[in-house]
């Protein structure tokens, strides 16, 4: 007769301490930029860095700036390592803003080229992120009440440049955009009377004043618009 096998004592489960995840490190500064700071992204203008976060995209970890463009109701994520490539920069210093405002008081310079080519140059200046170059576009495309009206394409470019310029001035000077636009317009009003330059001077410099070339501008712009 088989001997009864003694039952093995039940093994008590060993309590395992719950795994404590290390708190995620909150990034607040990278590449000289920090959260809540206003920056200029050339293709979109002034935005604010909401956060710096890590994300995994296609198996690779990326560190990103989360930038909010409130007026455009848009959020952009830019790899922190790419800020130099895309031209993202800090806000202009007050001295540079002053230089841009001084630029507005200068004489408008318009090249004797087809409107389509000039329009490309204006767009390149607007998207360069250079506040002085943007001010040059505002100056060159501005039309006072006594001057010929702008074509649709001219107006579009003028308003785009004015919007970029006024946004940055507003943030730097801690004023509203409306106040910034008024300051810009007051500087434009101080510009010399257009059309005062002689044809010889215009030919030597390769450009003309806004009034002197108004008819050419309008015709070229009309052709460009119809072609579009």
C-alpha positions in Angstrom: 0.0 0.0 0.0 1.4 3.4 -1.1 2.4 5.8 1.6 0.4 9.0 1.6 2.4 11.9 0.2 2.6 14.8 2.6 1.1 18.0 1.2 3.6 20.7 0.6 3.0 23.9 2.5 1.4 26.6 0.4 4.0 29.1 -0.8 3.0 32.6 0.3 3.1 35.1 -2.6 5.9 37.5 -2.3 4.7 41.1 -2.3 6.2 43.1 -5.2 6.6 46.7 -4.6 4.7 48.7 -7.2 7.0 50.2 -9.9 7.3 53.9 -9.3 7.7 55.8 -12.6 10.1 58.6 -12.4 8.4 62.0 -12.9 8.9 63.3 -16.5 11.4 66.0 -16.6 9.7 69.2 -17.8 11.9 71.0 -20.3 11.8 74.8 -20.1 14.8 75.9 -22.2 16.6 74.7 -25.4 18.8 76.4 -28.0 18.6 79.7 -26.2 14.8 79.7 -26.3 12.5 79.2 -23.3 8.8 78.5 -22.7 6.4 81.4 -22.8 8.8 83.4 -24.8 7.6 85.2 -28.0 9.7 84.4 -31.1 9.6 85.1 -34.8 9.1 82.2 -37.2 9.8 83.6 -40.7 7.0 81.8 -42.5 4.3 82.7 -39.9 5.5 85.8 -38.0 5.3 86.2 -34.2 4.4 83.2 -32.1 4.7 82.1 -28.4 6.5 79.0 -27.2 4.0 77.1 -25.1 6.1 74.1 -24.2 9.2 72.0 -25.1 8.2 68.4 -25.4 9.6 65.0 -26.4 7.7 62.9 -29.0 8.4 59.7 -30.8 7.9 59.9 -34.5 8.6 56.9 -36.8 10.5 55.2 -34.0 12.8 58.2 -33.4 12.6 60.5 -30.4 12.3 64.2 -31.2 12.5 67.2 -29.0 10.1 69.9 -30.2 9.1 73.5 -29.6 5.3 73.9 -29.4 4.7 77.3 -30.8 1.2 79.0 -30.8 0.2 81.6 -33.3 -2.8 83.0 -31.6 -4.1 85.3 -34.3 -3.9 82.5 -36.9 -5.3 80.0 -34.5 -2.5 77.6 -35.3 0.0 75.5 -33.3 3.3 74.5 -34.9 5.8 71.9 -33.6 9.4 72.6 -34.6 12.3 70.3 -33.8 14.6 72.1 -31.4 17.6 71.0 -33.5 16.1 72.7 -36.6 15.5 76.2 -35.3 18.6 77.6 -37.1 17.7 76.0 -40.4 14.2 77.5 -40.3 15.4 80.9 -39.2 13.5 81.1 -36.0 14.7 84.0 -34.0 14.1 86.1 -30.9 12.2 89.3 -31.0 14.0 92.3 -32.4 15.8 94.6 -30.0 14.2 98.1 -29.6 17.1 99.6 -31.5 16.3 97.4 -34.6 12.6 98.2 -34.3 13.5 101.9 -34.3 15.5 101.3 -37.5 12.6 99.6 -39.1 10.3 102.5 -38.3 12.9 104.9 -39.7 12.9 102.9 -42.9 9.2 103.6 -43.3 10.0 107.3 -43.6 12.3 106.8 -46.6 11.5 107.2 -50.3 9.7 104.2 -51.9 12.0 102.3 -54.2 10.4 100.4 -57.0 12.4 98.5 -59.6 11.6 98.7 -63.3 10.8 95.0 -63.6 7.6 93.1 -64.3 5.2 93.0 -61.4 5.3 89.2 -61.1 9.1 89.4 -60.4 8.7 92.2 -57.9 5.9 90.3 -56.2 8.3 87.3 -55.7 10.9 89.7 -54.2 8.3 91.2 -51.8 7.2 87.7 -50.7 10.8 86.7 -50.1 11.3 89.7 -47.9 8.1 89.1 -46.0 9.0 85.5 -45.3 12.7 86.3 -44.5 11.8 87.2 -40.9 14.0 90.4 -41.3 12.0 93.2 -39.7 13.8 95.9 -41.7 13.2 94.0 -45.0 9.5 93.7 -44.1 9.4 97.5 -43.4 10.8 98.1 -46.8 7.9 96.2 -48.4 5.4 98.2 -46.3 7.2 101.4 -47.4 7.3 100.5 -51.1 3.7 99.3 -51.4 2.1 102.0 -49.3 -0.3 104.3 -51.1 -1.6 107.5 -49.6 -5.1 108.8 -50.4 -3.7 111.1 -53.1 -2.0 108.2 -54.9 -3.4 105.6 -57.4 -5.1 102.7 -55.7 -3.3 99.4 -55.3 -4.2 96.4 -57.4 -5.6 93.4 -55.5 -2.2 91.6 -55.5 -0.4 94.6 -54.3 -2.9 95.1 -51.5 -2.5 91.5 -50.4 1.2 91.8 -50.1 1.0 95.2 -48.4 -1.4 93.8 -45.8 0.7 90.7 -45.2 3.8 92.9 -44.6 1.9 95.3 -42.4 0.5 92.5 -40.3 4.0 90.9 -39.8 5.5 94.3 -38.9 2.8 95.5 -36.6 2.7 92.2 -34.6 6.3 92.3 -33.8 6.3 96.0 -32.9 3.3 95.4 -30.7 5.0 92.7 -28.7 8.3 94.5 -28.4 6.7 97.8 -27.3 4.0 96.2 -25.2 1.2 97.9 -27.1 -1.8 96.6 -29.0 -1.6 95.8 -32.7 -4.0 98.7 -33.5 -1.6 101.1 -31.8 1.4 99.6 -33.6 -0.4 100.0 -37.0 -1.1 103.7 -36.1 2.6 104.2 -35.3 3.5 102.6 -38.7 1.1 104.8 -40.6 2.3 107.9 -38.9 5.9 107.1 -40.0 4.7 106.4 -43.5 3.0 109.8 -43.6 6.4 111.4 -43.0 7.9 109.9 -46.2 8.9 112.5 -48.9 6.5 113.3 -51.7 6.8 110.5 -54.2 7.6 111.2 -57.8 10.1 113.9 -57.0 13.1 112.0 -58.3 14.3 112.8 -61.8 14.3 110.2 -64.6 18.1 110.4 -64.7 18.4 109.6 -61.0 15.9 106.8 -61.4 17.7 105.3 -64.3 21.1 105.5 -62.5 19.7 103.7 -59.4 17.7 101.2 -61.3 14.4 102.1 -59.6 11.8 104.7 -59.6 9.4 106.4 -57.2 6.0 105.1 -56.6 4.2 107.9 -58.4 6.5 107.9 -61.4 5.9 104.2 -62.0 2.3 104.1 -60.9 0.9 103.4 -64.4 3.4 100.7 -65.1 2.7 99.0 -61.8 -1.0 99.0 -62.3 -0.8 97.5 -65.9 1.7 94.8 -64.8 -0.4 94.0 -61.8 -3.5 93.7 -63.9 -1.8 91.3 -66.3 -0.5 89.2 -63.4 -4.0 89.0 -61.8 -5.7 88.1 -65.1 -3.0 85.4 -65.7 -3.7 84.0 -62.2 
